[in-house]
């Protein structure tokens, strides 16, 4: 209790959820950088007929998503059925990777549905 007779609150903070993991980097990754996977999802938005009469699907790409574990790509595909997925391995600074991976918008795409 404080001197004025009011109770004091504890000064404990809850850590924000995180998806970034410390993993050993491959030999070809420069110091200070990490290798992550970039995922781009393309949603079908329509169809059109081209000059030779062939039907083409029109797609709209979303902003990229990021992960470190290939198992996360499976979860992403399960959470985004109907979207065409492209994945790329990229190297980026560790702090940038943490920012991308731990972004709430990004983490939402990797939630495992029970």
Backbone torsions as a table, in degrees:
resi	resn	phi	psi	omega
1	UNK	NA	147.6	176.8
2	UNK	-84.6	172.7	-177.6
3	UNK	-65.8	-26.7	-177.4
4	UNK	-82.8	-1.6	178.4
5	UNK	91.4	5.2	178.7
6	UNK	-96.9	143.8	178.4
7	UNK	-74.2	145.2	177.8
8	UNK	-98.3	140.7	177.1
9	UNK	-79.7	148.4	176.2
10	UNK	-70.7	152.4	-177.1
11	UNK	-104.7	53.2	179.4
12	UNK	-106.2	132.5	177.7
13	UNK	-111.7	148.3	177.1
14	UNK	-92.6	130.9	-179.9
15	UNK	-70.7	143.7	176.3
16	UNK	-70.0	148.7	178.2
17	UNK	-62.1	147.7	-177.8
18	UNK	-136.0	148.6	178.0
19	UNK	-115.2	-18.4	-178.7
20	UNK	-67.1	138.3	178.7
21	UNK	-124.5	142.6	173.0
22	UNK	-80.1	114.7	178.0
23	UNK	-128.6	153.0	178.2
24	UNK	-68.2	132.0	-176.7
25	UNK	-89.0	152.3	178.0
26	UNK	-67.4	164.2	-177.7
27	UNK	-62.3	-32.0	-174.9
28	UNK	-86.1	8.5	178.5
29	UNK	-98.7	121.3	-178.3
30	UNK	-62.4	155.2	178.0
31	UNK	-59.0	135.9	-179.9
32	UNK	88.8	-8.5	179.3
33	UNK	-108.5	158.3	173.9
34	UNK	-133.1	153.1	178.1
35	UNK	-96.4	125.4	177.7
36	UNK	-131.6	169.5	178.2
37	UNK	-107.8	132.5	176.2
38	UNK	-101.9	132.4	-179.9
39	UNK	-119.4	130.2	174.3
40	UNK	-119.3	127.8	179.3
41	UNK	-106.4	137.1	178.3
42	UNK	-116.7	121.1	179.5
43	UNK	-97.2	135.2	176.3
44	UNK	-70.5	133.0	-179.2
45	UNK	-121.5	-5.6	179.9
46	UNK	170.1	-175.5	178.2
47	UNK	-137.3	154.6	174.6
48	UNK	-145.2	159.1	177.4
49	UNK	-103.3	126.3	-179.4
50	UNK	-83.9	-174.6	-174.6
51	UNK	-61.4	-29.6	-178.7
52	UNK	-96.8	11.1	175.6
53	UNK	85.3	8.7	179.3
54	UNK	-88.4	136.4	-179.9
55	UNK	-79.4	132.9	179.5
56	UNK	-121.7	135.9	177.5
57	UNK	-85.0	132.3	177.0
58	UNK	-94.7	129.2	-177.8
59	UNK	-121.6	153.4	174.5
60	UNK	-121.5	123.5	-179.8
61	UNK	-81.1	145.7	175.3
62	UNK	-94.8	167.9	171.7
63	UNK	-62.1	151.9	-176.0
64	UNK	-69.4	155.8	174.0
65	UNK	-119.7	159.8	-173.6
66	UNK	-136.6	144.7	175.5
67	UNK	-152.8	174.4	178.7
68	UNK	-116.5	-26.7	-171.8
69	UNK	-105.7	133.8	179.9
70	UNK	-64.0	-24.4	175.5
71	UNK	-64.8	-29.0	177.7
72	UNK	-66.7	-29.5	177.9
73	UNK	-65.3	-38.9	177.2
74	UNK	-62.5	-45.1	178.0
75	UNK	-61.5	-42.0	179.0
76	UNK	-59.2	-46.2	180.0
77	UNK	-62.3	-39.8	178.4
78	UNK	-65.1	-35.4	-179.2
79	UNK	-82.0	-9.4	-176.2
80	UNK	-132.8	50.6	179.1
81	UNK	-61.4	141.6	-179.8
82	UNK	94.1	-16.1	178.9
83	UNK	-94.8	142.8	172.9
84	UNK	-84.5	134.6	-173.1
85	UNK	-115.5	135.3	170.7
86	UNK	-122.0	138.1	178.4
87	UNK	-123.2	146.8	179.9
88	UNK	-138.1	139.8	170.7
89	UNK	-89.2	130.5	178.9
90	UNK	-132.0	159.2	173.9
91	UNK	-115.3	131.3	-179.3
92	UNK	-144.2	163.1	176.5
93	UNK	-58.9	146.1	-176.5
94	UNK	-56.8	-45.5	-178.2
95	UNK	-66.0	-32.1	177.2
96	UNK	-70.4	-42.3	178.0
97	UNK	-60.2	-44.2	179.5
98	UNK	-61.7	-41.1	179.5
99	UNK	-62.4	-47.5	-179.6
100	UNK	-64.4	-48.7	-174.1
101	UNK	-69.5	-39.0	-176.3
102	UNK	-87.5	2.2	177.1
103	UNK	-63.0	131.2	-178.4
104	UNK	-55.2	-37.3	178.1
105	UNK	-61.7	-40.6	179.5
106	UNK	-69.1	-48.9	-176.0
107	UNK	-61.6	-31.7	-179.6
108	UNK	-59.4	-33.6	-178.1
109	UNK	-72.6	-14.3	-176.6
110	UNK	-109.6	10.8	177.9
111	UNK	-66.9	134.0	178.1
112	UNK	-86.2	125.3	-179.9
113	UNK	-85.4	135.3	-179.5
114	UNK	-104.5	NA	NA
